[in-house]
Amino acid sequence: MALSDWWSSVNRLGTEVKTQLHPIRSRILNDPYYRLQSVDEVRLAAELGMHLDVNQSSVDDWLRLPGISIHQARSLVALSQSGVSFHCLDDLAAALSVPIQRLKPLEPLLRFCYYDADSVCAVQPINPNTASVELLTRIPAIDLFLARAIVQHRQTNGKYRNLADLQQRLALPGGLTAEIMHYLCF
């Protein structure tokens, strides 16, 4: 057996052993929807570089954390999208009406990043189910004609369920939908 073949088999065996010894490590790294089960898994995920930006996390992101319910996740995302900024663990505890000690084990994964609301880089999503024509025209790629169509279709046929529903109901091309999707929240 050549030295390079031997070294390849040793490396392969080492990878297999690591995967078998640390199946949770593998799941954390490879499954974006894996829900952490314990404080030990939270620590391991933090060591592997996982973190959540509390001010930009999605419902799915929050649900990865142990002890966070779907209702809590939705509440945190709705608050973030409405402009509430979380600056520390105390803010999260207050928003969820839970003692801070309950959230303390999650702290290694949480990142409290700050965003300047006046920055040109900060996108403030607009809800097409409540926005006026004028507000919709502030979104790049939405002209007066499209803004009127969004409002008129909403008034005639009811609220939009999500981006896909808006795209389908207005027969928007994929490219245009891709341009506006970061500016909308439902």
HELIX and SHEET records of a PDB file:
HELIX    1   1 LEU A    3  LEU A   21  1                                  19    
HELIX    2   2 PRO A   23  ASN A   30  1                                   8    
HELIX    3   3 VAL A   39  GLU A   47  1                                   9    
HELIX    4   4 VAL A   59  LEU A   63  1                                   5    
HELIX    5   5 ILE A   70  GLN A   81  1                                  12    
HELIX    6   6 LEU A   89  LEU A   96  1                                   8    
HELIX    7   7 ILE A  100  LEU A  103  1                                   4    
HELIX    8   8 LYS A  104  LEU A  109  5                                   6    
HELIX    9   9 VAL A  133  LEU A  136  1                                   4    
HELIX   10  10 LEU A  144  ASN A  157  1                                  14    
HELIX   11  11 LEU A  163  LEU A  170  1                                   8    
HELIX   12  12 GLY A  174  ILE A  180  1                                   7    
HELIX   13  13 MET A  181  TYR A  183  5                                   3    
SHEET    1   A 2 LEU A  52  ASP A  53  0                                        
SHEET    2   A 2 LEU A 110  ARG A 111  1                                        
END                                                                             
